Amino acid sequence: MGDPRNPKRAHERWNLERLRVNEEEVRALAPWVTVSGGWAWHFMAPPHEELKRFHDHKDVDLFVEPSRFPELIPVLTARGYHRIWTRFDATSTHFYRYARHDAGGKVLLDVFVRRVPSVDAGGIRVVDPAVLLTFYGDIHSTDDCVSVLAARRLLAGGHSPIGRAELVTPAC
């Protein structure tokens, strides 16, 4: 639910320290959540240079099954997160934003309380790619990133995008 990215900065690299901290958080929360958005594409892609045009890393989008949400709250609290209010709070009882600010930087978690189809991507549970694509224009905004465009092409051709270099290779 982040703001659209700045196209003028699409060729820049993401801050590697911020990425490290965010990835550490994703891995710590992995037993409770399914990863969505840019971080899902990140884990589906092979190792790659972290350019902003590949996929969005401004925040971490997570789904948690309704029955597991009460388990997740104390984990978030223990990791230093607090709930912050957004403009979406008035319209949804299934979306919560959590934030943590520390020496490692700011970490934003957008938590959606909903069961979604998932697949394994390198030991991390991510939203099924075909389902993930349906979220663009609704809960995810960066629908013109390299990973999303490549996944659309791959799935249209009957191929799984998981592990494919196209997710992090600009189409020419």
Chimera marker file (.cmm) of the C-alpha trace (Angstrom):
<marker_set name="trace">
<marker id="1" x="0.000" y="0.000" z="0.000" r="1" g="1" b="0" radius="0.5"/>
<marker id="2" x="2.998" y="2.206" z="-0.467" r="1" g="1" b="0" radius="0.5"/>
<marker id="3" x="3.232" y="5.247" z="-2.663" r="1" g="1" b="0" radius="0.5"/>
<marker id="4" x="4.184" y="4.695" z="-6.297" r="1" g="1" b="0" radius="0.5"/>
<marker id="5" x="7.920" y="4.730" z="-6.876" r="1" g="1" b="0" radius="0.5"/>
<marker id="6" x="9.758" y="7.665" z="-8.387" r="1" g="1" b="0" radius="0.5"/>
<marker id="7" x="10.566" y="6.739" z="-12.030" r="1" g="1" b="0" radius="0.5"/>
<marker id="8" x="13.540" y="9.144" z="-12.022" r="1" g="1" b="0" radius="0.5"/>
<marker id="9" x="15.200" y="6.956" z="-9.362" r="1" g="1" b="0" radius="0.5"/>
<marker id="10" x="14.404" y="3.567" z="-10.937" r="1" g="1" b="0" radius="0.5"/>
<marker id="11" x="18.032" y="2.926" z="-11.929" r="1" g="1" b="0" radius="0.5"/>
<marker id="12" x="19.387" y="3.565" z="-8.426" r="1" g="1" b="0" radius="0.5"/>
<marker id="13" x="20.430" y="0.842" z="-6.006" r="1" g="1" b="0" radius="0.5"/>
<marker id="14" x="18.517" y="0.156" z="-2.816" r="1" g="1" b="0" radius="0.5"/>
<marker id="15" x="20.379" y="0.909" z="0.409" r="1" g="1" b="0" radius="0.5"/>
<marker id="16" x="22.063" y="-2.426" z="1.188" r="1" g="1" b="0" radius="0.5"/>
<marker id="17" x="22.006" y="-1.948" z="4.961" r="1" g="1" b="0" radius="0.5"/>
<marker id="18" x="18.291" y="-1.228" z="4.895" r="1" g="1" b="0" radius="0.5"/>
<marker id="19" x="17.758" y="-4.313" z="2.728" r="1" g="1" b="0" radius="0.5"/>
<marker id="20" x="19.773" y="-6.441" z="5.127" r="1" g="1" b="0" radius="0.5"/>
<marker id="21" x="17.687" y="-5.289" z="8.087" r="1" g="1" b="0" radius="0.5"/>
<marker id="22" x="14.413" y="-5.842" z="6.214" r="1" g="1" b="0" radius="0.5"/>
<marker id="23" x="15.455" y="-9.297" z="5.039" r="1" g="1" b="0" radius="0.5"/>
<marker id="24" x="16.458" y="-10.209" z="8.583" r="1" g="1" b="0" radius="0.5"/>
<marker id="25" x="12.962" y="-9.221" z="9.725" r="1" g="1" b="0" radius="0.5"/>
<marker id="26" x="11.275" y="-11.222" z="6.964" r="1" g="1" b="0" radius="0.5"/>
<marker id="27" x="13.252" y="-14.315" z="7.924" r="1" g="1" b="0" radius="0.5"/>
<marker id="28" x="12.459" y="-13.827" z="11.628" r="1" g="1" b="0" radius="0.5"/>
<marker id="29" x="8.724" y="-13.528" z="10.889" r="1" g="1" b="0" radius="0.5"/>
<marker id="30" x="8.650" y="-16.290" z="8.254" r="1" g="1" b="0" radius="0.5"/>
<marker id="31" x="7.058" y="-18.954" z="10.499" r="1" g="1" b="0" radius="0.5"/>
<marker id="32" x="3.912" y="-16.809" z="10.837" r="1" g="1" b="0" radius="0.5"/>
<marker id="33" x="3.582" y="-15.005" z="7.511" r="1" g="1" b="0" radius="0.5"/>
<marker id="34" x="3.391" y="-15.222" z="3.739" r="1" g="1" b="0" radius="0.5"/>
<marker id="35" x="5.512" y="-12.589" z="1.984" r="1" g="1" b="0" radius="0.5"/>
<marker id="36" x="3.935" y="-10.436" z="-0.720" r="1" g="1" b="0" radius="0.5"/>
<marker id="37" x="4.884" y="-7.499" z="-2.947" r="1" g="1" b="0" radius="0.5"/>
<marker id="38" x="8.472" y="-6.596" z="-3.771" r="1" g="1" b="0" radius="0.5"/>
<marker id="39" x="9.924" y="-8.887" z="-1.135" r="1" g="1" b="0" radius="0.5"/>
<marker id="40" x="8.057" y="-11.854" z="-2.636" r="1" g="1" b="0" radius="0.5"/>
<marker id="41" x="9.612" y="-11.098" z="-6.042" r="1" g="1" b="0" radius="0.5"/>
<marker id="42" x="12.982" y="-10.668" z="-4.332" r="1" g="1" b="0" radius="0.5"/>
<marker id="43" x="12.835" y="-14.181" z="-2.880" r="1" g="1" b="0" radius="0.5"/>
<marker id="44" x="11.498" y="-15.661" z="-6.129" r="1" g="1" b="0" radius="0.5"/>
<marker id="45" x="14.387" y="-14.170" z="-8.130" r="1" g="1" b="0" radius="0.5"/>
<marker id="46" x="17.890" y="-15.618" z="-8.340" r="1" g="1" b="0" radius="0.5"/>
<marker id="47" x="20.669" y="-13.629" z="-6.594" r="1" g="1" b="0" radius="0.5"/>
<marker id="48" x="20.769" y="-10.164" z="-8.129" r="1" g="1" b="0" radius="0.5"/>
<marker id="49" x="21.951" y="-6.575" z="-7.882" r="1" g="1" b="0" radius="0.5"/>
<marker id="50" x="19.387" y="-4.560" z="-5.909" r="1" g="1" b="0" radius="0.5"/>
<marker id="51" x="18.145" y="-1.931" z="-8.347" r="1" g="1" b="0" radius="0.5"/>
<marker id="52" x="14.938" y="-0.032" z="-7.596" r="1" g="1" b="0" radius="0.5"/>
<marker id="53" x="13.425" y="-0.898" z="-10.973" r="1" g="1" b="0" radius="0.5"/>
<marker id="54" x="13.463" y="-4.636" z="-10.239" r="1" g="1" b="0" radius="0.5"/>
<marker id="55" x="11.001" y="-4.646" z="-7.320" r="1" g="1" b="0" radius="0.5"/>
<marker id="56" x="9.844" y="-2.453" z="-4.453" r="1" g="1" b="0" radius="0.5"/>
<marker id="57" x="11.616" y="-2.653" z="-1.082" r="1" g="1" b="0" radius="0.5"/>
<marker id="58" x="10.133" y="0.476" z="0.575" r="1" g="1" b="0" radius="0.5"/>
<marker id="59" x="8.143" y="-1.674" z="2.971" r="1" g="1" b="0" radius="0.5"/>
<marker id="60" x="7.483" y="-5.338" z="3.685" r="1" g="1" b="0" radius="0.5"/>
<marker id="61" x="4.064" y="-6.665" z="2.690" r="1" g="1" b="0" radius="0.5"/>
<marker id="62" x="2.949" y="-9.677" z="4.695" r="1" g="1" b="0" radius="0.5"/>
<marker id="63" x="-0.141" y="-11.859" z="4.860" r="1" g="1" b="0" radius="0.5"/>
<marker id="64" x="-1.038" y="-13.752" z="7.994" r="1" g="1" b="0" radius="0.5"/>
<marker id="65" x="-3.865" y="-16.243" z="8.334" r="1" g="1" b="0" radius="0.5"/>
<marker id="66" x="-6.589" y="-14.917" z="10.652" r="1" g="1" b="0" radius="0.5"/>
<marker id="67" x="-6.046" y="-17.769" z="13.125" r="1" g="1" b="0" radius="0.5"/>
<marker id="68" x="-2.309" y="-16.934" z="13.343" r="1" g="1" b="0" radius="0.5"/>
<marker id="69" x="-2.682" y="-13.165" z="13.727" r="1" g="1" b="0" radius="0.5"/>
<marker id="70" x="-2.995" y="-13.342" z="17.549" r="1" g="1" b="0" radius="0.5"/>
<marker id="71" x="0.307" y="-15.290" z="17.600" r="1" g="1" b="0" radius="0.5"/>
<marker id="72" x="2.037" y="-12.690" z="15.430" r="1" g="1" b="0" radius="0.5"/>
<marker id="73" x="1.212" y="-9.636" z="17.581" r="1" g="1" b="0" radius="0.5"/>
<marker id="74" x="3.439" y="-10.576" z="20.563" r="1" g="1" b="0" radius="0.5"/>
<marker id="75" x="6.252" y="-11.497" z="18.154" r="1" g="1" b="0" radius="0.5"/>
<marker id="76" x="6.047" y="-8.047" z="16.551" r="1" g="1" b="0" radius="0.5"/>
<marker id="77" x="5.939" y="-6.374" z="19.967" r="1" g="1" b="0" radius="0.5"/>
<marker id="78" x="8.963" y="-8.357" z="21.166" r="1" g="1" b="0" radius="0.5"/>
<marker id="79" x="10.858" y="-7.267" z="18.032" r="1" g="1" b="0" radius="0.5"/>
<marker id="80" x="10.177" y="-3.596" z="18.818" r="1" g="1" b="0" radius="0.5"/>
<marker id="81" x="7.292" y="-2.892" z="16.444" r="1" g="1" b="0" radius="0.5"/>
<marker id="82" x="4.371" y="-0.640" z="17.210" r="1" g="1" b="0" radius="0.5"/>
<marker id="83" x="1.186" y="-0.151" z="15.272" r="1" g="1" b="0" radius="0.5"/>
<marker id="84" x="0.854" y="3.048" z="13.298" r="1" g="1" b="0" radius="0.5"/>
<marker id="85" x="-2.355" y="4.385" z="11.842" r="1" g="1" b="0" radius="0.5"/>
<marker id="86" x="-2.928" y="4.895" z="8.126" r="1" g="1" b="0" radius="0.5"/>
<marker id="87" x="-5.659" y="6.287" z="5.929" r="1" g="1" b="0" radius="0.5"/>
<marker id="88" x="-6.730" y="2.681" z="5.250" r="1" g="1" b="0" radius="0.5"/>
<marker id="89" x="-7.645" y="1.970" z="8.877" r="1" g="1" b="0" radius="0.5"/>
<marker id="90" x="-11.101" y="3.495" z="8.460" r="1" g="1" b="0" radius="0.5"/>
<marker id="91" x="-11.957" y="1.199" z="5.552" r="1" g="1" b="0" radius="0.5"/>
<marker id="92" x="-10.389" y="-2.110" z="6.564" r="1" g="1" b="0" radius="0.5"/>
<marker id="93" x="-10.351" y="-4.418" z="9.539" r="1" g="1" b="0" radius="0.5"/>
<marker id="94" x="-7.872" y="-6.673" z="7.770" r="1" g="1" b="0" radius="0.5"/>
<marker id="95" x="-4.912" y="-4.324" z="7.287" r="1" g="1" b="0" radius="0.5"/>
<marker id="96" x="-2.440" y="-3.152" z="9.915" r="1" g="1" b="0" radius="0.5"/>
<marker id="97" x="0.810" y="-1.207" z="9.585" r="1" g="1" b="0" radius="0.5"/>
<marker id="98" x="3.622" y="-1.790" z="12.049" r="1" g="1" b="0" radius="0.5"/>
<marker id="99" x="6.849" y="0.193" z="12.280" r="1" g="1" b="0" radius="0.5"/>
<marker id="100" x="10.163" y="-0.023" z="14.047" r="1" g="1" b="0" radius="0.5"/>
<marker id="101" x="12.830" y="2.684" z="14.149" r="1" g="1" b="0" radius="0.5"/>
<marker id="102" x="16.302" y="1.847" z="15.422" r="1" g="1" b="0" radius="0.5"/>
<marker id="103" x="19.984" y="2.023" z="14.506" r="1" g="1" b="0" radius="0.5"/>
<marker id="104" x="19.316" y="-0.303" z="11.562" r="1" g="1" b="0" radius="0.5"/>
<marker id="105" x="16.822" y="2.187" z="10.161" r="1" g="1" b="0" radius="0.5"/>
<marker id="106" x="13.080" y="2.239" z="9.721" r="1" g="1" b="0" radius="0.5"/>
<marker id="107" x="11.234" y="-0.983" z="8.974" r="1" g="1" b="0" radius="0.5"/>
<marker id="108" x="7.616" y="-0.773" z="7.805" r="1" g="1" b="0" radius="0.5"/>
<marker id="109" x="5.434" y="-3.867" z="7.791" r="1" g="1" b="0" radius="0.5"/>
<marker id="110" x="2.077" y="-3.838" z="6.028" r="1" g="1" b="0" radius="0.5"/>
<marker id="111" x="0.196" y="-6.789" z="7.501" r="1" g="1" b="0" radius="0.5"/>
<marker id="112" x="-2.891" y="-8.140" z="5.749" r="1" g="1" b="0" radius="0.5"/>
<marker id="113" x="-4.980" y="-10.589" z="7.763" r="1" g="1" b="0" radius="0.5"/>
<marker id="114" x="-6.124" y="-13.017" z="5.116" r="1" g="1" b="0" radius="0.5"/>
<marker id="115" x="-5.347" y="-16.506" z="3.865" r="1" g="1" b="0" radius="0.5"/>
<marker id="116" x="-3.662" y="-16.504" z="0.458" r="1" g="1" b="0" radius="0.5"/>
<marker id="117" x="-2.328" y="-19.278" z="-1.793" r="1" g="1" b="0" radius="0.5"/>
<marker id="118" x="1.412" y="-19.592" z="-1.346" r="1" g="1" b="0" radius="0.5"/>
<marker id="119" x="4.523" y="-21.299" z="-2.687" r="1" g="1" b="0" radius="0.5"/>
<marker id="120" x="8.014" y="-21.833" z="-1.322" r="1" g="1" b="0" radius="0.5"/>
<marker id="121" x="10.771" y="-19.582" z="-2.668" r="1" g="1" b="0" radius="0.5"/>
<marker id="122" x="14.114" y="-20.500" z="-1.168" r="1" g="1" b="0" radius="0.5"/>
<marker id="123" x="12.673" y="-21.428" z="2.205" r="1" g="1" b="0" radius="0.5"/>
<marker id="124" x="10.393" y="-18.380" z="2.419" r="1" g="1" b="0" radius="0.5"/>
<marker id="125" x="6.639" y="-18.706" z="1.920" r="1" g="1" b="0" radius="0.5"/>
<marker id="126" x="5.516" y="-16.196" z="-0.727" r="1" g="1" b="0" radius="0.5"/>
<marker id="127" x="2.170" y="-15.441" z="-2.329" r="1" g="1" b="0" radius="0.5"/>
<marker id="128" x="1.580" y="-17.631" z="-5.371" r="1" g="1" b="0" radius="0.5"/>
<marker id="129" x="2.892" y="-15.567" z="-8.331" r="1" g="1" b="0" radius="0.5"/>
<marker id="130" x="-0.361" y="-15.674" z="-10.336" r="1" g="1" b="0" radius="0.5"/>
<marker id="131" x="-2.307" y="-14.499" z="-7.286" r="1" g="1" b="0" radius="0.5"/>
<marker id="132" x="0.328" y="-11.885" z="-6.440" r="1" g="1" b="0" radius="0.5"/>
<marker id="133" x="-0.122" y="-10.297" z="-9.866" r="1" g="1" b="0" radius="0.5"/>
<marker id="134" x="-3.834" y="-9.768" z="-9.145" r="1" g="1" b="0" radius="0.5"/>
<marker id="135" x="-2.916" y="-7.545" z="-6.183" r="1" g="1" b="0" radius="0.5"/>
<marker id="136" x="-1.366" y="-4.840" z="-8.379" r="1" g="1" b="0" radius="0.5"/>
<marker id="137" x="-3.653" y="-1.857" z="-8.738" r="1" g="1" b="0" radius="0.5"/>
<marker id="138" x="-5.311" y="-2.820" z="-5.442" r="1" g="1" b="0" radius="0.5"/>
<marker id="139" x="-2.998" y="-3.448" z="-2.479" r="1" g="1" b="0" radius="0.5"/>
<marker id="140" x="0.321" y="-3.142" z="-4.322" r="1" g="1" b="0" radius="0.5"/>
<marker id="141" x="1.164" y="-0.133" z="-6.456" r="1" g="1" b="0" radius="0.5"/>
<marker id="142" x="4.427" y="-0.716" z="-8.340" r="1" g="1" b="0" radius="0.5"/>
<marker id="143" x="2.974" y="-2.676" z="-11.247" r="1" g="1" b="0" radius="0.5"/>
<marker id="144" x="5.550" y="-1.559" z="-13.811" r="1" g="1" b="0" radius="0.5"/>
<marker id="145" x="8.638" y="-2.948" z="-12.093" r="1" g="1" b="0" radius="0.5"/>
<marker id="146" x="10.800" y="-5.440" z="-13.973" r="1" g="1" b="0" radius="0.5"/>
<marker id="147" x="9.727" y="-8.396" z="-11.811" r="1" g="1" b="0" radius="0.5"/>
<marker id="148" x="5.992" y="-7.830" z="-12.258" r="1" g="1" b="0" radius="0.5"/>
<marker id="149" x="6.266" y="-7.346" z="-16.021" r="1" g="1" b="0" radius="0.5"/>
<marker id="150" x="8.479" y="-10.428" z="-16.390" r="1" g="1" b="0" radius="0.5"/>
<marker id="151" x="6.196" y="-12.571" z="-14.228" r="1" g="1" b="0" radius="0.5"/>
<marker id="152" x="3.206" y="-11.595" z="-16.375" r="1" g="1" b="0" radius="0.5"/>
<marker id="153" x="5.070" y="-12.649" z="-19.534" r="1" g="1" b="0" radius="0.5"/>
<marker id="154" x="6.333" y="-15.894" z="-18.002" r="1" g="1" b="0" radius="0.5"/>
<marker id="155" x="2.964" y="-16.937" z="-16.601" r="1" g="1" b="0" radius="0.5"/>
<marker id="156" x="1.234" y="-16.044" z="-19.892" r="1" g="1" b="0" radius="0.5"/>
<marker id="157" x="3.663" y="-18.456" z="-21.570" r="1" g="1" b="0" radius="0.5"/>
<marker id="158" x="2.906" y="-21.185" z="-19.047" r="1" g="1" b="0" radius="0.5"/>
<marker id="159" x="6.181" y="-20.824" z="-17.115" r="1" g="1" b="0" radius="0.5"/>
<marker id="160" x="6.715" y="-20.366" z="-13.396" r="1" g="1" b="0" radius="0.5"/>
<marker id="161" x="8.635" y="-17.176" z="-12.603" r="1" g="1" b="0" radius="0.5"/>
<marker id="162" x="10.314" y="-18.707" z="-9.544" r="1" g="1" b="0" radius="0.5"/>
<marker id="163" x="14.083" y="-18.729" z="-9.932" r="1" g="1" b="0" radius="0.5"/>
<marker id="164" x="13.968" y="-17.068" z="-13.342" r="1" g="1" b="0" radius="0.5"/>
<marker id="165" x="16.592" y="-14.471" z="-14.254" r="1" g="1" b="0" radius="0.5"/>
<marker id="166" x="13.951" y="-12.514" z="-16.168" r="1" g="1" b="0" radius="0.5"/>
<marker id="167" x="12.638" y="-11.254" z="-12.807" r="1" g="1" b="0" radius="0.5"/>
<marker id="168" x="15.797" y="-9.168" z="-12.460" r="1" g="1" b="0" radius="0.5"/>
<marker id="169" x="16.764" y="-8.601" z="-16.098" r="1" g="1" b="0" radius="0.5"/>
<marker id="170" x="15.341" y="-5.520" z="-17.823" r="1" g="1" b="0" radius="0.5"/>
<marker id="171" x="13.534" y="-6.320" z="-21.072" r="1" g="1" b="0" radius="0.5"/>
<marker id="172" x="15.144" y="-4.540" z="-23.997" r="1" g="1" b="0" radius="0.5"/>
<link id1="1" id2="2" r="1" g="1" b="0" radius="0.2"/>
<link id1="2" id2="3" r="1" g="1" b="0" radius="0.2"/>
<link id1="3" id2="4" r="1" g="1" b="0" radius="0.2"/>
<link id1="4" id2="5" r="1" g="1" b="0" radius="0.2"/>
<link id1="5" id2="6" r="1" g="1" b="0" radius="0.2"/>
<link id1="6" id2="7" r="1" g="1" b="0" radius="0.2"/>
<link id1="7" id2="8" r="1" g="1" b="0" radius="0.2"/>
<link id1="8" id2="9" r="1" g="1" b="0" radius="0.2"/>
<link id1="9" id2="10" r="1" g="1" b="0" radius="0.2"/>
<link id1="10" id2="11" r="1" g="1" b="0" radius="0.2"/>
<link id1="11" id2="12" r="1" g="1" b="0" radius="0.2"/>
<link id1="12" id2="13" r="1" g="1" b="0" radius="0.2"/>
<link id1="13" id2="14" r="1" g="1" b="0" radius="0.2"/>
<link id1="14" id2="15" r="1" g="1" b="0" radius="0.2"/>
<link id1="15" id2="16" r="1" g="1" b="0" radius="0.2"/>
<link id1="16" id2="17" r="1" g="1" b="0" radius="0.2"/>
<link id1="17" id2="18" r="1" g="1" b="0" radius="0.2"/>
<link id1="18" id2="19" r="1" g="1" b="0" radius="0.2"/>
<link id1="19" id2="20" r="1" g="1" b="0" radius="0.2"/>
<link id1="20" id2="21" r="1" g="1" b="0" radius="0.2"/>
<link id1="21" id2="22" r="1" g="1" b="0" radius="0.2"/>
<link id1="22" id2="23" r="1" g="1" b="0" radius="0.2"/>
<link id1="23" id2="24" r="1" g="1" b="0" radius="0.2"/>
<link id1="24" id2="25" r="1" g="1" b="0" radius="0.2"/>
<link id1="25" id2="26" r="1" g="1" b="0" radius="0.2"/>
<link id1="26" id2="27" r="1" g="1" b="0" radius="0.2"/>
<link id1="27" id2="28" r="1" g="1" b="0" radius="0.2"/>
<link id1="28" id2="29" r="1" g="1" b="0" radius="0.2"/>
<link id1="29" id2="30" r="1" g="1" b="0" radius="0.2"/>
<link id1="30" id2="31" r="1" g="1" b="0" radius="0.2"/>
<link id1="31" id2="32" r="1" g="1" b="0" radius="0.2"/>
<link id1="32" id2="33" r="1" g="1" b="0" radius="0.2"/>
<link id1="33" id2="34" r="1" g="1" b="0" radius="0.2"/>
<link id1="34" id2="35" r="1" g="1" b="0" radius="0.2"/>
<link id1="35" id2="36" r="1" g="1" b="0" radius="0.2"/>
<link id1="36" id2="37" r="1" g="1" b="0" radius="0.2"/>
<link id1="37" id2="38" r="1" g="1" b="0" radius="0.2"/>
<link id1="38" id2="39" r="1" g="1" b="0" radius="0.2"/>
<link id1="39" id2="40" r="1" g="1" b="0" radius="0.2"/>
<link id1="40" id2="41" r="1" g="1" b="0" radius="0.2"/>
<link id1="41" id2="42" r="1" g="1" b="0" radius="0.2"/>
<link id1="42" id2="43" r="1" g="1" b="0" radius="0.2"/>
<link id1="43" id2="44" r="1" g="1" b="0" radius="0.2"/>
<link id1="44" id2="45" r="1" g="1" b="0" radius="0.2"/>
<link id1="45" id2="46" r="1" g="1" b="0" radius="0.2"/>
<link id1="46" id2="47" r="1" g="1" b="0" radius="0.2"/>
<link id1="47" id2="48" r="1" g="1" b="0" radius="0.2"/>
<link id1="48" id2="49" r="1" g="1" b="0" radius="0.2"/>
<link id1="49" id2="50" r="1" g="1" b="0" radius="0.2"/>
<link id1="50" id2="51" r="1" g="1" b="0" radius="0.2"/>
<link id1="51" id2="52" r="1" g="1" b="0" radius="0.2"/>
<link id1="52" id2="53" r="1" g="1" b="0" radius="0.2"/>
<link id1="53" id2="54" r="1" g="1" b="0" radius="0.2"/>
<link id1="54" id2="55" r="1" g="1" b="0" radius="0.2"/>
<link id1="55" id2="56" r="1" g="1" b="0" radius="0.2"/>
<link id1="56" id2="57" r="1" g="1" b="0" radius="0.2"/>
<link id1="57" id2="58" r="1" g="1" b="0" radius="0.2"/>
<link id1="58" id2="59" r="1" g="1" b="0" radius="0.2"/>
<link id1="59" id2="60" r="1" g="1" b="0" radius="0.2"/>
<link id1="60" id2="61" r="1" g="1" b="0" radius="0.2"/>
<link id1="61" id2="62" r="1" g="1" b="0" radius="0.2"/>
<link id1="62" id2="63" r="1" g="1" b="0" radius="0.2"/>
<link id1="63" id2="64" r="1" g="1" b="0" radius="0.2"/>
<link id1="64" id2="65" r="1" g="1" b="0" radius="0.2"/>
<link id1="65" id2="66" r="1" g="1" b="0" radius="0.2"/>
<link id1="66" id2="67" r="1" g="1" b="0" radius="0.2"/>
<link id1="67" id2="68" r="1" g="1" b="0" radius="0.2"/>
<link id1="68" id2="69" r="1" g="1" b="0" radius="0.2"/>
<link id1="69" id2="70" r="1" g="1" b="0" radius="0.2"/>
<link id1="70" id2="71" r="1" g="1" b="0" radius="0.2"/>
<link id1="71" id2="72" r="1" g="1" b="0" radius="0.2"/>
<link id1="72" id2="73" r="1" g="1" b="0" radius="0.2"/>
<link id1="73" id2="74" r="1" g="1" b="0" radius="0.2"/>
<link id1="74" id2="75" r="1" g="1" b="0" radius="0.2"/>
<link id1="75" id2="76" r="1" g="1" b="0" radius="0.2"/>
<link id1="76" id2="77" r="1" g="1" b="0" radius="0.2"/>
<link id1="77" id2="78" r="1" g="1" b="0" radius="0.2"/>
<link id1="78" id2="79" r="1" g="1" b="0" radius="0.2"/>
<link id1="79" id2="80" r="1" g="1" b="0" radius="0.2"/>
<link id1="80" id2="81" r="1" g="1" b="0" radius="0.2"/>
<link id1="81" id2="82" r="1" g="1" b="0" radius="0.2"/>
<link id1="82" id2="83" r="1" g="1" b="0" radius="0.2"/>
<link id1="83" id2="84" r="1" g="1" b="0" radius="0.2"/>
<link id1="84" id2="85" r="1" g="1" b="0" radius="0.2"/>
<link id1="85" id2="86" r="1" g="1" b="0" radius="0.2"/>
<link id1="86" id2="87" r="1" g="1" b="0" radius="0.2"/>
<link id1="87" id2="88" r="1" g="1" b="0" radius="0.2"/>
<link id1="88" id2="89" r="1" g="1" b="0" radius="0.2"/>
<link id1="89" id2="90" r="1" g="1" b="0" radius="0.2"/>
<link id1="90" id2="91" r="1" g="1" b="0" radius="0.2"/>
<link id1="91" id2="92" r="1" g="1" b="0" radius="0.2"/>
<link id1="92" id2="93" r="1" g="1" b="0" radius="0.2"/>
<link id1="93" id2="94" r="1" g="1" b="0" radius="0.2"/>
<link id1="94" id2="95" r="1" g="1" b="0" radius="0.2"/>
<link id1="95" id2="96" r="1" g="1" b="0" radius="0.2"/>
<link id1="96" id2="97" r="1" g="1" b="0" radius="0.2"/>
<link id1="97" id2="98" r="1" g="1" b="0" radius="0.2"/>
<link id1="98" id2="99" r="1" g="1" b="0" radius="0.2"/>
<link id1="99" id2="100" r="1" g="1" b="0" radius="0.2"/>
<link id1="100" id2="101" r="1" g="1" b="0" radius="0.2"/>
<link id1="101" id2="102" r="1" g="1" b="0" radius="0.2"/>
<link id1="102" id2="103" r="1" g="1" b="0" radius="0.2"/>
<link id1="103" id2="104" r="1" g="1" b="0" radius="0.2"/>
<link id1="104" id2="105" r="1" g="1" b="0" radius="0.2"/>
<link id1="105" id2="106" r="1" g="1" b="0" radius="0.2"/>
<link id1="106" id2="107" r="1" g="1" b="0" radius="0.2"/>
<link id1="107" id2="108" r="1" g="1" b="0" radius="0.2"/>
<link id1="108" id2="109" r="1" g="1" b="0" radius="0.2"/>
<link id1="109" id2="110" r="1" g="1" b="0" radius="0.2"/>
<link id1="110" id2="111" r="1" g="1" b="0" radius="0.2"/>
<link id1="111" id2="112" r="1" g="1" b="0" radius="0.2"/>
<link id1="112" id2="113" r="1" g="1" b="0" radius="0.2"/>
<link id1="113" id2="114" r="1" g="1" b="0" radius="0.2"/>
<link id1="114" id2="115" r="1" g="1" b="0" radius="0.2"/>
<link id1="115" id2="116" r="1" g="1" b="0" radius="0.2"/>
<link id1="116" id2="117" r="1" g="1" b="0" radius="0.2"/>
<link id1="117" id2="118" r="1" g="1" b="0" radius="0.2"/>
<link id1="118" id2="119" r="1" g="1" b="0" radius="0.2"/>
<link id1="119" id2="120" r="1" g="1" b="0" radius="0.2"/>
<link id1="120" id2="121" r="1" g="1" b="0" radius="0.2"/>
<link id1="121" id2="122" r="1" g="1" b="0" radius="0.2"/>
<link id1="122" id2="123" r="1" g="1" b="0" radius="0.2"/>
<link id1="123" id2="124" r="1" g="1" b="0" radius="0.2"/>
<link id1="124" id2="125" r="1" g="1" b="0" radius="0.2"/>
<link id1="125" id2="126" r="1" g="1" b="0" radius="0.2"/>
<link id1="126" id2="127" r="1" g="1" b="0" radius="0.2"/>
<link id1="127" id2="128" r="1" g="1" b="0" radius="0.2"/>
<link id1="128" id2="129" r="1" g="1" b="0" radius="0.2"/>
<link id1="129" id2="130" r="1" g="1" b="0" radius="0.2"/>
<link id1="130" id2="131" r="1" g="1" b="0" radius="0.2"/>
<link id1="131" id2="132" r="1" g="1" b="0" radius="0.2"/>
<link id1="132" id2="133" r="1" g="1" b="0" radius="0.2"/>
<link id1="133" id2="134" r="1" g="1" b="0" radius="0.2"/>
<link id1="134" id2="135" r="1" g="1" b="0" radius="0.2"/>
<link id1="135" id2="136" r="1" g="1" b="0" radius="0.2"/>
<link id1="136" id2="137" r="1" g="1" b="0" radius="0.2"/>
<link id1="137" id2="138" r="1" g="1" b="0" radius="0.2"/>
<link id1="138" id2="139" r="1" g="1" b="0" radius="0.2"/>
<link id1="139" id2="140" r="1" g="1" b="0" radius="0.2"/>
<link id1="140" id2="141" r="1" g="1" b="0" radius="0.2"/>
<link id1="141" id2="142" r="1" g="1" b="0" radius="0.2"/>
<link id1="142" id2="143" r="1" g="1" b="0" radius="0.2"/>
<link id1="143" id2="144" r="1" g="1" b="0" radius="0.2"/>
<link id1="144" id2="145" r="1" g="1" b="0" radius="0.2"/>
<link id1="145" id2="146" r="1" g="1" b="0" radius="0.2"/>
<link id1="146" id2="147" r="1" g="1" b="0" radius="0.2"/>
<link id1="147" id2="148" r="1" g="1" b="0" radius="0.2"/>
<link id1="148" id2="149" r="1" g="1" b="0" radius="0.2"/>
<link id1="149" id2="150" r="1" g="1" b="0" radius="0.2"/>
<link id1="150" id2="151" r="1" g="1" b="0" radius="0.2"/>
<link id1="151" id2="152" r="1" g="1" b="0" radius="0.2"/>
<link id1="152" id2="153" r="1" g="1" b="0" radius="0.2"/>
<link id1="153" id2="154" r="1" g="1" b="0" radius="0.2"/>
<link id1="154" id2="155" r="1" g="1" b="0" radius="0.2"/>
<link id1="155" id2="156" r="1" g="1" b="0" radius="0.2"/>
<link id1="156" id2="157" r="1" g="1" b="0" radius="0.2"/>
<link id1="157" id2="158" r="1" g="1" b="0" radius="0.2"/>
<link id1="158" id2="159" r="1" g="1" b="0" radius="0.2"/>
<link id1="159" id2="160" r="1" g="1" b="0" radius="0.2"/>
<link id1="160" id2="161" r="1" g="1" b="0" radius="0.2"/>
<link id1="161" id2="162" r="1" g="1" b="0" radius="0.2"/>
<link id1="162" id2="163" r="1" g="1" b="0" radius="0.2"/>
<link id1="163" id2="164" r="1" g="1" b="0" radius="0.2"/>
<link id1="164" id2="165" r="1" g="1" b="0" radius="0.2"/>
<link id1="165" id2="166" r="1" g="1" b="0" radius="0.2"/>
<link id1="166" id2="167" r="1" g="1" b="0" radius="0.2"/>
<link id1="167" id2="168" r="1" g="1" b="0" radius="0.2"/>
<link id1="168" id2="169" r="1" g="1" b="0" radius="0.2"/>
<link id1="169" id2="170" r="1" g="1" b="0" radius="0.2"/>
<link id1="170" id2="171" r="1" g="1" b="0" radius="0.2"/>
<link id1="171" id2="172" r="1" g="1" b="0" radius="0.2"/>
</marker_set>
